[in-house]
Amino acid sequence: MSSAEQQIRTEAGEPAAFRTVEVPGAALAVHRPGGGAAGGREPALFVHGLGGSAGNWTALMARLSGLVDGEAVDLPGFGRSAPPADGNLTVSGHVRAVIGYLEAAGRGPVHLFGNSLGGAVSVRLAALRPDLVRSLTLISPALPELPPQRTAWPTGLLAVPGVPALLRRLPANGRSAEDATEGLLRLVYGDPDGLSPDARAEAVAEYRRRSELPYAMQVLTASARGIVSAYTERGDQALWRQAGQVKAPTLLVYGLRDKLVSYRSARRACDAFADARLLVLPDSGHVAMMEHPEQVAREVRELLARA
């Protein structure tokens, strides 16, 4: 399937092209909305969070389409990407895959966007390979926060040995895909009631698709462990130390209703990054690019004008 063009549907029903690209240790699904040519625009790459996919960036990418030549990648094991051959789902493993794609495609330096886990991946990438990053936009980045807020504990429990196996043995108690999706939406959105019926139906369909994959829970568990492990790293691999090494202009986006990454981390992030600007959205949750794409796009335009 290397470099094969395939078709899926966006939430608006428009065809969106993606291709599978072989990188060291993995094969990544890379999405280009509309499949259009670059047209002289600067390249951008969008990296999703834990349990997410390239589709999380559709709304923001649409609003930036006239400004950047955007592509979104499915991290190994997520979205349309298969799990990595060596099983490495740590933050560094994901970084290796993204760097592998940028080198294979020759697209760097890019305007790099990351949400949650994708934010941690983007920080480490920007610190290790500044030649590949033109600017950095981080939306609720998963940077070490100890102790985490209580609403993030269930996600952290996925990293505890034995818990995922226990969850698989528990009876479903008649819980439908709709109910399970609703729980996830209430975890990541500040106001899930504001979602359109079409967006909700798409989320349910994606939940069903993922639940049928034999490796879905294993990938989620291993990536969650990777985040927890990254939180405890010290020395040159410490994420906050790497944040201080990033020289690219950086936009930090936090939501006051975020149940997974506390907005209190924003102050430390502003101090850590050498060239940072901050956007705090009072009504947003963990996925501001999905919930408030217009406000995020407006700040990105200002960031790129400076960069």
TADA-V286978 format. One record per backbone hydrogen bond with DSSP energy under -0.5 kcal/mol. CO is the residue of the C=O (numbers start at 0). NH is the residue of the N-H. Records with the same first field share a line. If there is no record, write none. Layout:
CO->NH ; NH
This chain:
0->3 ; 19
3->19
5->17
7->15
9->12
13->9
15->7
16->31
17->5
18->20 ; 29
19->2
20->27
22->25
24->84 ; 85
25->22
26->81
27->20 ; 29
28->30 ; 73
29->18
30->71
31->16 ; 34
32->35
37->40
41->68
42->110
43->70
44->112
45->72
46->114
48->51
51->78
52->55
53->56
54->57
56->60
57->61
58->62
59->63
61->64
63->66 ; 67
66->41
67->69
68->43
70->45
71->30
72->47 ; 74
73->28
74->77
77->80
81->76
83->86
86->88
89->93
90->94
91->95
92->96
93->97
94->98
95->99
96->100
97->101
98->102
99->103
100->104
101->105 ; 106 ; 107
109->111 ; 133 ; 134
110->44
111->136
112->46
113->138
114->117
115->118 ; 119 ; 141
116->120
117->121
118->122
119->123
120->124
121->125
122->126
123->127
124->128
128->131
129->132
131->109
133->248
134->111
135->250
136->113 ; 138
137->139 ; 252
138->115
140->142
148->151
149->152
151->155
152->156
153->157
154->157
155->158
156->159
159->162 ; 163
161->165
162->166
163->167
164->168
165->169
171->174
175->179
176->180
177->181
178->182
179->183
180->184
181->185
182->186
183->187
184->188
186->258
187->285 ; 286
190->193
191->194
195->199
196->200
197->201
198->202
199->203
200->204
201->205
202->206
203->207
204->208
205->209
206->210
207->211
208->211
209->212
212->215
214->218
215->219
216->220
217->221
218->222
219->223
220->224
221->225
222->226
223->227
224->228
225->229
226->230
227->231
228->231 ; 232
229->232 ; 238
233->236
234->237
237->241
238->242
239->243
240->244
241->244 ; 245
242->245
245->273
248->135
249->251 ; 276
250->137
251->278
252->139
253->280
254->257
261->264
262->265
263->266 ; 267
264->268
265->269
266->270
267->271
268->272
274->249
276->251
278->253 ; 280
279->281
280->255 ; 283
283->256
286->289 ; 290
287->291
291->295
292->296
293->297
294->298
295->299
296->300
297->301
298->302
299->303
300->304
301->305
302->306
